[in-house]
Amino acid sequence: MVLEFVKAQLPDELDRVYGFFRRNGAYGNYKYLLAEHQLLEAWYEYEEQQTKLALQHWGEAHDLEVV
């Protein structure tokens, strides 16, 4: 999910983000980068949308209704 967001919003920072996730503190560094680019709120909205979508697909695959 992180990489898809970065590809769409900060493609020039993709290698830097890959580097974050090779070390401890990756998520904190990622959020700091987003804050630098005023994208933190956009990330939270994207993350929420994608989580809901994943839950919906999972529910459908298991014949469950996610509410």
mmCIF file of the N, C-alpha and C atoms, coordinates in Angstrom:
data_MODEL
# 
_entry.id   MODEL 
# 
loop_
_atom_site.group_PDB 
_atom_site.id 
_atom_site.type_symbol 
_atom_site.label_atom_id 
_atom_site.label_alt_id 
_atom_site.label_comp_id 
_atom_site.label_asym_id 
_atom_site.label_entity_id 
_atom_site.label_seq_id 
_atom_site.pdbx_PDB_ins_code 
_atom_site.Cartn_x 
_atom_site.Cartn_y 
_atom_site.Cartn_z 
_atom_site.occupancy 
_atom_site.B_iso_or_equiv 
_atom_site.pdbx_formal_charge 
_atom_site.auth_seq_id 
_atom_site.auth_comp_id 
_atom_site.auth_asym_id 
_atom_site.auth_atom_id 
_atom_site.pdbx_PDB_model_num 
ATOM 1   N N  . MET A 1 1  ? 0.826   -1.169  0.000  1.00 0.00 ? 1  MET A N  1 
ATOM 2   C CA . MET A 1 1  ? 0.000   0.000   0.000  1.00 0.00 ? 1  MET A CA 1 
ATOM 3   C C  . MET A 1 1  ? 0.889   1.258   0.000  1.00 0.00 ? 1  MET A C  1 
ATOM 4   N N  . VAL A 1 2  ? 1.913   1.251   0.810  1.00 0.00 ? 2  VAL A N  1 
ATOM 5   C CA . VAL A 1 2  ? 2.820   2.397   0.894  1.00 0.00 ? 2  VAL A CA 1 
ATOM 6   C C  . VAL A 1 2  ? 3.446   2.675   -0.467 1.00 0.00 ? 2  VAL A C  1 
ATOM 7   N N  . LEU A 1 3  ? 3.945   1.645   -1.097 1.00 0.00 ? 3  LEU A N  1 
ATOM 8   C CA . LEU A 1 3  ? 4.648   1.845   -2.363 1.00 0.00 ? 3  LEU A CA 1 
ATOM 9   C C  . LEU A 1 3  ? 3.718   2.342   -3.458 1.00 0.00 ? 3  LEU A C  1 
ATOM 10  N N  . GLU A 1 4  ? 2.493   1.868   -3.479 1.00 0.00 ? 4  GLU A N  1 
ATOM 11  C CA . GLU A 1 4  ? 1.521   2.348   -4.470 1.00 0.00 ? 4  GLU A CA 1 
ATOM 12  C C  . GLU A 1 4  ? 1.236   3.831   -4.260 1.00 0.00 ? 4  GLU A C  1 
ATOM 13  N N  . PHE A 1 5  ? 1.105   4.255   -3.017 1.00 0.00 ? 5  PHE A N  1 
ATOM 14  C CA . PHE A 1 5  ? 0.866   5.659   -2.718 1.00 0.00 ? 5  PHE A CA 1 
ATOM 15  C C  . PHE A 1 5  ? 2.057   6.506   -3.161 1.00 0.00 ? 5  PHE A C  1 
ATOM 16  N N  . VAL A 1 6  ? 3.249   6.050   -2.845 1.00 0.00 ? 6  VAL A N  1 
ATOM 17  C CA . VAL A 1 6  ? 4.452   6.800   -3.205 1.00 0.00 ? 6  VAL A CA 1 
ATOM 18  C C  . VAL A 1 6  ? 4.596   6.875   -4.726 1.00 0.00 ? 6  VAL A C  1 
ATOM 19  N N  . LYS A 1 7  ? 4.333   5.781   -5.416 1.00 0.00 ? 7  LYS A N  1 
ATOM 20  C CA . LYS A 1 7  ? 4.416   5.787   -6.881 1.00 0.00 ? 7  LYS A CA 1 
ATOM 21  C C  . LYS A 1 7  ? 3.489   6.838   -7.475 1.00 0.00 ? 7  LYS A C  1 
ATOM 22  N N  . ALA A 1 8  ? 2.316   6.988   -6.892 1.00 0.00 ? 8  ALA A N  1 
ATOM 23  C CA . ALA A 1 8  ? 1.339   7.940   -7.410 1.00 0.00 ? 8  ALA A CA 1 
ATOM 24  C C  . ALA A 1 8  ? 1.626   9.376   -6.981 1.00 0.00 ? 8  ALA A C  1 
ATOM 25  N N  . GLN A 1 9  ? 2.091   9.576   -5.755 1.00 0.00 ? 9  GLN A N  1 
ATOM 26  C CA . GLN A 1 9  ? 2.218   10.918  -5.192 1.00 0.00 ? 9  GLN A CA 1 
ATOM 27  C C  . GLN A 1 9  ? 3.639   11.478  -5.184 1.00 0.00 ? 9  GLN A C  1 
ATOM 28  N N  . LEU A 1 10 ? 4.612   10.612  -4.988 1.00 0.00 ? 10 LEU A N  1 
ATOM 29  C CA . LEU A 1 10 ? 6.012   11.052  -4.866 1.00 0.00 ? 10 LEU A CA 1 
ATOM 30  C C  . LEU A 1 10 ? 6.949   10.102  -5.622 1.00 0.00 ? 10 LEU A C  1 
ATOM 31  N N  . PRO A 1 11 ? 6.745   9.936   -6.905 1.00 0.00 ? 11 PRO A N  1 
ATOM 32  C CA . PRO A 1 11 ? 7.534   8.925   -7.627 1.00 0.00 ? 11 PRO A CA 1 
ATOM 33  C C  . PRO A 1 11 ? 9.051   9.148   -7.538 1.00 0.00 ? 11 PRO A C  1 
ATOM 34  N N  . ASP A 1 12 ? 9.476   10.386  -7.397 1.00 0.00 ? 12 ASP A N  1 
ATOM 35  C CA . ASP A 1 12 ? 10.916  10.658  -7.291 1.00 0.00 ? 12 ASP A CA 1 
ATOM 36  C C  . ASP A 1 12 ? 11.500  10.208  -5.951 1.00 0.00 ? 12 ASP A C  1 
ATOM 37  N N  . GLU A 1 13 ? 10.653  9.901   -4.986 1.00 0.00 ? 13 GLU A N  1 
ATOM 38  C CA . GLU A 1 13 ? 11.101  9.488   -3.646 1.00 0.00 ? 13 GLU A CA 1 
ATOM 39  C C  . GLU A 1 13 ? 11.015  7.970   -3.440 1.00 0.00 ? 13 GLU A C  1 
ATOM 40  N N  . LEU A 1 14 ? 10.675  7.243   -4.492 1.00 0.00 ? 14 LEU A N  1 
ATOM 41  C CA . LEU A 1 14 ? 10.452  5.799   -4.351 1.00 0.00 ? 14 LEU A CA 1 
ATOM 42  C C  . LEU A 1 14 ? 11.682  5.067   -3.820 1.00 0.00 ? 14 LEU A C  1 
ATOM 43  N N  . ASP A 1 15 ? 12.845  5.350   -4.354 1.00 0.00 ? 15 ASP A N  1 
ATOM 44  C CA . ASP A 1 15 ? 14.064  4.679   -3.873 1.00 0.00 ? 15 ASP A CA 1 
ATOM 45  C C  . ASP A 1 15 ? 14.324  5.003   -2.406 1.00 0.00 ? 15 ASP A C  1 
ATOM 46  N N  . ARG A 1 16 ? 14.075  6.235   -2.029 1.00 0.00 ? 16 ARG A N  1 
ATOM 47  C CA . ARG A 1 16 ? 14.255  6.642   -0.624 1.00 0.00 ? 16 ARG A CA 1 
ATOM 48  C C  . ARG A 1 16 ? 13.317  5.854   0.289  1.00 0.00 ? 16 ARG A C  1 
ATOM 49  N N  . VAL A 1 17 ? 12.090  5.685   -0.134 1.00 0.00 ? 17 VAL A N  1 
ATOM 50  C CA . VAL A 1 17 ? 11.116  4.942   0.674  1.00 0.00 ? 17 VAL A CA 1 
ATOM 51  C C  . VAL A 1 17 ? 11.508  3.471   0.756  1.00 0.00 ? 17 VAL A C  1 
ATOM 52  N N  . TYR A 1 18 ? 11.961  2.895   -0.341 1.00 0.00 ? 18 TYR A N  1 
ATOM 53  C CA . TYR A 1 18 ? 12.470  1.516   -0.286 1.00 0.00 ? 18 TYR A CA 1 
ATOM 54  C C  . TYR A 1 18 ? 13.556  1.416   0.786  1.00 0.00 ? 18 TYR A C  1 
ATOM 55  N N  . GLY A 1 19 ? 14.431  2.402   0.819  1.00 0.00 ? 19 GLY A N  1 
ATOM 56  C CA . GLY A 1 19 ? 15.500  2.420   1.821  1.00 0.00 ? 19 GLY A CA 1 
ATOM 57  C C  . GLY A 1 19 ? 14.968  2.480   3.241  1.00 0.00 ? 19 GLY A C  1 
ATOM 58  N N  . PHE A 1 20 ? 13.893  3.242   3.448  1.00 0.00 ? 20 PHE A N  1 
ATOM 59  C CA . PHE A 1 20 ? 13.285  3.306   4.784  1.00 0.00 ? 20 PHE A CA 1 
ATOM 60  C C  . PHE A 1 20 ? 12.927  1.916   5.278  1.00 0.00 ? 20 PHE A C  1 
ATOM 61  N N  . PHE A 1 21 ? 12.346  1.122   4.406  1.00 0.00 ? 21 PHE A N  1 
ATOM 62  C CA . PHE A 1 21 ? 11.813  -0.170  4.821  1.00 0.00 ? 21 PHE A CA 1 
ATOM 63  C C  . PHE A 1 21 ? 12.870  -1.270  4.875  1.00 0.00 ? 21 PHE A C  1 
ATOM 64  N N  . ARG A 1 22 ? 14.093  -0.876  4.739  1.00 0.00 ? 22 ARG A N  1 
ATOM 65  C CA . ARG A 1 22 ? 15.204  -1.811  4.957  1.00 0.00 ? 22 ARG A CA 1 
ATOM 66  C C  . ARG A 1 22 ? 15.817  -1.643  6.347  1.00 0.00 ? 22 ARG A C  1 
ATOM 67  N N  . ARG A 1 23 ? 15.278  -0.647  7.094  1.00 0.00 ? 23 ARG A N  1 
ATOM 68  C CA . ARG A 1 23 ? 15.839  -0.344  8.417  1.00 0.00 ? 23 ARG A CA 1 
ATOM 69  C C  . ARG A 1 23 ? 14.723  -0.196  9.452  1.00 0.00 ? 23 ARG A C  1 
ATOM 70  N N  . ASN A 1 24 ? 15.117  -0.181  10.706 1.00 0.00 ? 24 ASN A N  1 
ATOM 71  C CA . ASN A 1 24 ? 14.166  0.102   11.786 1.00 0.00 ? 24 ASN A CA 1 
ATOM 72  C C  . ASN A 1 24 ? 13.658  1.531   11.657 1.00 0.00 ? 24 ASN A C  1 
ATOM 73  N N  . GLY A 1 25 ? 12.440  1.757   12.116 1.00 0.00 ? 25 GLY A N  1 
ATOM 74  C CA . GLY A 1 25 ? 11.865  3.096   12.099 1.00 0.00 ? 25 GLY A CA 1 
ATOM 75  C C  . GLY A 1 25 ? 11.291  3.506   10.760 1.00 0.00 ? 25 GLY A C  1 
ATOM 76  N N  . ALA A 1 26 ? 11.041  2.536   9.912  1.00 0.00 ? 26 ALA A N  1 
ATOM 77  C CA . ALA A 1 26 ? 10.596  2.820   8.552  1.00 0.00 ? 26 ALA A CA 1 
ATOM 78  C C  . ALA A 1 26 ? 9.309   3.639   8.512  1.00 0.00 ? 26 ALA A C  1 
ATOM 79  N N  . TYR A 1 27 ? 8.317   3.225   9.264  1.00 0.00 ? 27 TYR A N  1 
ATOM 80  C CA . TYR A 1 27 ? 7.023   3.895   9.187  1.00 0.00 ? 27 TYR A CA 1 
ATOM 81  C C  . TYR A 1 27 ? 7.125   5.338   9.690  1.00 0.00 ? 27 TYR A C  1 
ATOM 82  N N  . GLY A 1 28 ? 7.895   5.577   10.729 1.00 0.00 ? 28 GLY A N  1 
ATOM 83  C CA . GLY A 1 28 ? 8.101   6.932   11.227 1.00 0.00 ? 28 GLY A CA 1 
ATOM 84  C C  . GLY A 1 28 ? 8.804   7.811   10.197 1.00 0.00 ? 28 GLY A C  1 
ATOM 85  N N  . ASN A 1 29 ? 9.827   7.270   9.552  1.00 0.00 ? 29 ASN A N  1 
ATOM 86  C CA . ASN A 1 29 ? 10.527  8.010   8.504  1.00 0.00 ? 29 ASN A CA 1 
ATOM 87  C C  . ASN A 1 29 ? 9.618   8.300   7.330  1.00 0.00 ? 29 ASN A C  1 
ATOM 88  N N  . TYR A 1 30 ? 8.793   7.332   6.995  1.00 0.00 ? 30 TYR A N  1 
ATOM 89  C CA . TYR A 1 30 ? 7.832   7.496   5.902  1.00 0.00 ? 30 TYR A CA 1 
ATOM 90  C C  . TYR A 1 30 ? 6.846   8.619   6.225  1.00 0.00 ? 30 TYR A C  1 
ATOM 91  N N  . LYS A 1 31 ? 6.302   8.601   7.420  1.00 0.00 ? 31 LYS A N  1 
ATOM 92  C CA . LYS A 1 31 ? 5.346   9.640   7.801  1.00 0.00 ? 31 LYS A CA 1 
ATOM 93  C C  . LYS A 1 31 ? 6.020   11.014  7.861  1.00 0.00 ? 31 LYS A C  1 
ATOM 94  N N  . TYR A 1 32 ? 7.262   11.075  8.270  1.00 0.00 ? 32 TYR A N  1 
ATOM 95  C CA . TYR A 1 32 ? 7.992   12.342  8.275  1.00 0.00 ? 32 TYR A CA 1 
ATOM 96  C C  . TYR A 1 32 ? 8.143   12.869  6.846  1.00 0.00 ? 32 TYR A C  1 
ATOM 97  N N  . LEU A 1 33 ? 8.475   11.989  5.909  1.00 0.00 ? 33 LEU A N  1 
ATOM 98  C CA . LEU A 1 33 ? 8.586   12.371  4.503  1.00 0.00 ? 33 LEU A CA 1 
ATOM 99  C C  . LEU A 1 33 ? 7.257   12.917  3.983  1.00 0.00 ? 33 LEU A C  1 
ATOM 100 N N  . LEU A 1 34 ? 6.178   12.225  4.311  1.00 0.00 ? 34 LEU A N  1 
ATOM 101 C CA . LEU A 1 34 ? 4.856   12.683  3.869  1.00 0.00 ? 34 LEU A CA 1 
ATOM 102 C C  . LEU A 1 34 ? 4.537   14.059  4.450  1.00 0.00 ? 34 LEU A C  1 
ATOM 103 N N  . ALA A 1 35 ? 4.868   14.265  5.703  1.00 0.00 ? 35 ALA A N  1 
ATOM 104 C CA . ALA A 1 35 ? 4.626   15.562  6.332  1.00 0.00 ? 35 ALA A CA 1 
ATOM 105 C C  . ALA A 1 35 ? 5.433   16.661  5.636  1.00 0.00 ? 35 ALA A C  1 
ATOM 106 N N  . GLU A 1 36 ? 6.655   16.351  5.254  1.00 0.00 ? 36 GLU A N  1 
ATOM 107 C CA . GLU A 1 36 ? 7.491   17.322  4.531  1.00 0.00 ? 36 GLU A CA 1 
ATOM 108 C C  . GLU A 1 36 ? 6.820   17.782  3.239  1.00 0.00 ? 36 GLU A C  1 
ATOM 109 N N  . HIS A 1 37 ? 6.077   16.877  2.623  1.00 0.00 ? 37 HIS A N  1 
ATOM 110 C CA . HIS A 1 37 ? 5.423   17.158  1.337  1.00 0.00 ? 37 HIS A CA 1 
ATOM 111 C C  . HIS A 1 37 ? 3.933   17.481  1.495  1.00 0.00 ? 37 HIS A C  1 
ATOM 112 N N  . GLN A 1 38 ? 3.504   17.709  2.722  1.00 0.00 ? 38 GLN A N  1 
ATOM 113 C CA . GLN A 1 38 ? 2.090   18.002  3.025  1.00 0.00 ? 38 GLN A CA 1 
ATOM 114 C C  . GLN A 1 38 ? 1.155   16.928  2.468  1.00 0.00 ? 38 GLN A C  1 
ATOM 115 N N  . LEU A 1 39 ? 1.548   15.666  2.609  1.00 0.00 ? 39 LEU A N  1 
ATOM 116 C CA . LEU A 1 39 ? 0.753   14.548  2.108  1.00 0.00 ? 39 LEU A CA 1 
ATOM 117 C C  . LEU A 1 39 ? 0.292   13.598  3.203  1.00 0.00 ? 39 LEU A C  1 
ATOM 118 N N  . LEU A 1 40 ? 0.499   13.965  4.442  1.00 0.00 ? 40 LEU A N  1 
ATOM 119 C CA . LEU A 1 40 ? 0.157   13.059  5.534  1.00 0.00 ? 40 LEU A CA 1 
ATOM 120 C C  . LEU A 1 40 ? -1.347  12.791  5.581  1.00 0.00 ? 40 LEU A C  1 
ATOM 121 N N  . GLU A 1 41 ? -2.155  13.821  5.470  1.00 0.00 ? 41 GLU A N  1 
ATOM 122 C CA . GLU A 1 41 ? -3.610  13.644  5.499  1.00 0.00 ? 41 GLU A CA 1 
ATOM 123 C C  . GLU A 1 41 ? -4.079  12.833  4.291  1.00 0.00 ? 41 GLU A C  1 
ATOM 124 N N  . ALA A 1 42 ? -3.491  13.086  3.136  1.00 0.00 ? 42 ALA A N  1 
ATOM 125 C CA . ALA A 1 42 ? -3.843  12.307  1.936  1.00 0.00 ? 42 ALA A CA 1 
ATOM 126 C C  . ALA A 1 42 ? -3.496  10.840  2.131  1.00 0.00 ? 42 ALA A C  1 
ATOM 127 N N  . TRP A 1 43 ? -2.371  10.567  2.822  1.00 0.00 ? 43 TRP A N  1 
ATOM 128 C CA . TRP A 1 43 ? -1.989  9.188   3.108  1.00 0.00 ? 43 TRP A CA 1 
ATOM 129 C C  . TRP A 1 43 ? -3.028  8.509   3.990  1.00 0.00 ? 43 TRP A C  1 
ATOM 130 N N  . TYR A 1 44 ? -3.445  9.196   5.052  1.00 0.00 ? 44 TYR A N  1 
ATOM 131 C CA . TYR A 1 44 ? -4.422  8.603   5.964  1.00 0.00 ? 44 TYR A CA 1 
ATOM 132 C C  . TYR A 1 44 ? -5.732  8.298   5.249  1.00 0.00 ? 44 TYR A C  1 
ATOM 133 N N  . GLU A 1 45 ? -6.151  9.171   4.361  1.00 0.00 ? 45 GLU A N  1 
ATOM 134 C CA . GLU A 1 45 ? -7.379  8.928   3.592  1.00 0.00 ? 45 GLU A CA 1 
ATOM 135 C C  . GLU A 1 45 ? -7.196  7.735   2.660  1.00 0.00 ? 45 GLU A C  1 
ATOM 136 N N  . TYR A 1 46 ? -6.069  7.665   1.970  1.00 0.00 ? 46 TYR A N  1 
ATOM 137 C CA . TYR A 1 46 ? -5.759  6.555   1.071  1.00 0.00 ? 46 TYR A CA 1 
ATOM 138 C C  . TYR A 1 46 ? -5.694  5.237   1.838  1.00 0.00 ? 46 TYR A C  1 
ATOM 139 N N  . GLU A 1 47 ? -5.017  5.266   2.972  1.00 0.00 ? 47 GLU A N  1 
ATOM 140 C CA . GLU A 1 47 ? -4.877  4.062   3.799  1.00 0.00 ? 47 GLU A CA 1 
ATOM 141 C C  . GLU A 1 47 ? -6.243  3.563   4.249  1.00 0.00 ? 47 GLU A C  1 
ATOM 142 N N  . GLU A 1 48 ? -7.113  4.470   4.660  1.00 0.00 ? 48 GLU A N  1 
ATOM 143 C CA . GLU A 1 48 ? -8.454  4.082   5.094  1.00 0.00 ? 48 GLU A CA 1 
ATOM 144 C C  . GLU A 1 48 ? -9.256  3.484   3.942  1.00 0.00 ? 48 GLU A C  1 
ATOM 145 N N  . GLN A 1 49 ? -9.199  4.109   2.784  1.00 0.00 ? 49 GLN A N  1 
ATOM 146 C CA . GLN A 1 49 ? -9.911  3.600   1.602  1.00 0.00 ? 49 GLN A CA 1 
ATOM 147 C C  . GLN A 1 49 ? -9.434  2.203   1.236  1.00 0.00 ? 49 GLN A C  1 
ATOM 148 N N  . GLN A 1 50 ? -8.136  2.033   1.188  1.00 0.00 ? 50 GLN A N  1 
ATOM 149 C CA . GLN A 1 50 ? -7.569  0.746   0.785  1.00 0.00 ? 50 GLN A CA 1 
ATOM 150 C C  . GLN A 1 50 ? -7.857  -0.353  1.803  1.00 0.00 ? 50 GLN A C  1 
ATOM 151 N N  . THR A 1 51 ? -7.870  -0.001  3.072  1.00 0.00 ? 51 THR A N  1 
ATOM 152 C CA . THR A 1 51 ? -8.196  -0.973  4.111  1.00 0.00 ? 51 THR A CA 1 
ATOM 153 C C  . THR A 1 51 ? -9.645  -1.413  3.976  1.00 0.00 ? 51 THR A C  1 
ATOM 154 N N  . LYS A 1 52 ? -10.548 -0.470  3.767  1.00 0.00 ? 52 LYS A N  1 
ATOM 155 C CA . LYS A 1 52 ? -11.965 -0.806  3.577  1.00 0.00 ? 52 LYS A CA 1 
ATOM 156 C C  . LYS A 1 52 ? -12.156 -1.685  2.353  1.00 0.00 ? 52 LYS A C  1 
ATOM 157 N N  . LEU A 1 53 ? -11.466 -1.349  1.281  1.00 0.00 ? 53 LEU A N  1 
ATOM 158 C CA . LEU A 1 53 ? -11.571 -2.136  0.059  1.00 0.00 ? 53 LEU A CA 1 
ATOM 159 C C  . LEU A 1 53 ? -11.069 -3.561  0.273  1.00 0.00 ? 53 LEU A C  1 
ATOM 160 N N  . ALA A 1 54 ? -9.952  -3.699  0.960  1.00 0.00 ? 54 ALA A N  1 
ATOM 161 C CA . ALA A 1 54 ? -9.402  -5.035  1.235  1.00 0.00 ? 54 ALA A CA 1 
ATOM 162 C C  . ALA A 1 54 ? -10.355 -5.846  2.104  1.00 0.00 ? 54 ALA A C  1 
ATOM 163 N N  . LEU A 1 55 ? -10.951 -5.213  3.111  1.00 0.00 ? 55 LEU A N  1 
ATOM 164 C CA . LEU A 1 55 ? -11.920 -5.919  3.960  1.00 0.00 ? 55 LEU A CA 1 
ATOM 165 C C  . LEU A 1 55 ? -13.156 -6.332  3.168  1.00 0.00 ? 55 LEU A C  1 
ATOM 166 N N  . GLN A 1 56 ? -13.595 -5.464  2.285  1.00 0.00 ? 56 GLN A N  1 
ATOM 167 C CA . GLN A 1 56 ? -14.753 -5.779  1.450  1.00 0.00 ? 56 GLN A CA 1 
ATOM 168 C C  . GLN A 1 56 ? -14.457 -6.984  0.555  1.00 0.00 ? 56 GLN A C  1 
ATOM 169 N N  . HIS A 1 57 ? -13.304 -6.990  -0.079 1.00 0.00 ? 57 HIS A N  1 
ATOM 170 C CA . HIS A 1 57 ? -12.927 -8.118  -0.934 1.00 0.00 ? 57 HIS A CA 1 
ATOM 171 C C  . HIS A 1 57 ? -12.792 -9.406  -0.123 1.00 0.00 ? 57 HIS A C  1 
ATOM 172 N N  . TRP A 1 58 ? -12.219 -9.299  1.056  1.00 0.00 ? 58 TRP A N  1 
ATOM 173 C CA . TRP A 1 58 ? -12.077 -10.477 1.912  1.00 0.00 ? 58 TRP A CA 1 
ATOM 174 C C  . TRP A 1 58 ? -13.455 -11.018 2.294  1.00 0.00 ? 58 TRP A C  1 
ATOM 175 N N  . GLY A 1 59 ? -14.349 -10.125 2.667  1.00 0.00 ? 59 GLY A N  1 
ATOM 176 C CA . GLY A 1 59 ? -15.707 -10.541 3.027  1.00 0.00 ? 59 GLY A CA 1 
ATOM 177 C C  . GLY A 1 59 ? -16.415 -11.217 1.878  1.00 0.00 ? 59 GLY A C  1 
ATOM 178 N N  . GLU A 1 60 ? -16.296 -10.661 0.698  1.00 0.00 ? 60 GLU A N  1 
ATOM 179 C CA . GLU A 1 60 ? -16.919 -11.265 -0.482 1.00 0.00 ? 60 GLU A CA 1 
ATOM 180 C C  . GLU A 1 60 ? -16.352 -12.653 -0.751 1.00 0.00 ? 60 GLU A C  1 
ATOM 181 N N  . ALA A 1 61 ? -15.051 -12.799 -0.584 1.00 0.00 ? 61 ALA A N  1 
ATOM 182 C CA . ALA A 1 61 ? -14.404 -14.098 -0.825 1.00 0.00 ? 61 ALA A CA 1 
ATOM 183 C C  . ALA A 1 61 ? -14.837 -15.155 0.171  1.00 0.00 ? 61 ALA A C  1 
ATOM 184 N N  . HIS A 1 62 ? -15.338 -14.716 1.333  1.00 0.00 ? 62 HIS A N  1 
ATOM 185 C CA . HIS A 1 62 ? -15.755 -15.635 2.388  1.00 0.00 ? 62 HIS A CA 1 
ATOM 186 C C  . HIS A 1 62 ? -17.268 -15.592 2.622  1.00 0.00 ? 62 HIS A C  1 
ATOM 187 N N  . ASP A 1 63 ? -17.994 -15.054 1.650  1.00 0.00 ? 63 ASP A N  1 
ATOM 188 C CA . ASP A 1 63 ? -19.458 -14.945 1.738  1.00 0.00 ? 63 ASP A CA 1 
ATOM 189 C C  . ASP A 1 63 ? -19.909 -14.239 3.006  1.00 0.00 ? 63 ASP A C  1 
ATOM 190 N N  . LEU A 1 64 ? -19.215 -13.162 3.356  1.00 0.00 ? 64 LEU A N  1 
ATOM 191 C CA . LEU A 1 64 ? -19.557 -12.364 4.529  1.00 0.00 ? 64 LEU A CA 1 
ATOM 192 C C  . LEU A 1 64 ? -19.829 -10.929 4.094  1.00 0.00 ? 64 LEU A C  1 
ATOM 193 N N  . GLU A 1 65 ? -20.746 -10.291 4.773  1.00 0.00 ? 65 GLU A N  1 
ATOM 194 C CA . GLU A 1 65 ? -21.002 -8.898  4.513  1.00 0.00 ? 65 GLU A CA 1 
ATOM 195 C C  . GLU A 1 65 ? -20.252 -8.059  5.551  1.00 0.00 ? 65 GLU A C  1 
ATOM 196 N N  . VAL A 1 66 ? -19.403 -7.184  5.079  1.00 0.00 ? 66 VAL A N  1 
ATOM 197 C CA . VAL A 1 66 ? -18.656 -6.306  5.970  1.00 0.00 ? 66 VAL A CA 1 
ATOM 198 C C  . VAL A 1 66 ? -19.443 -5.013  6.095  1.00 0.00 ? 66 VAL A C  1 
ATOM 199 N N  . VAL A 1 67 ? -19.772 -4.646  7.345  1.00 0.00 ? 67 VAL A N  1 
ATOM 200 C CA . VAL A 1 67 ? -20.534 -3.423  7.575  1.00 0.00 ? 67 VAL A CA 1 
ATOM 201 C C  . VAL A 1 67 ? -19.721 -2.405  8.350  1.00 0.00 ? 67 VAL A C  1 
# 
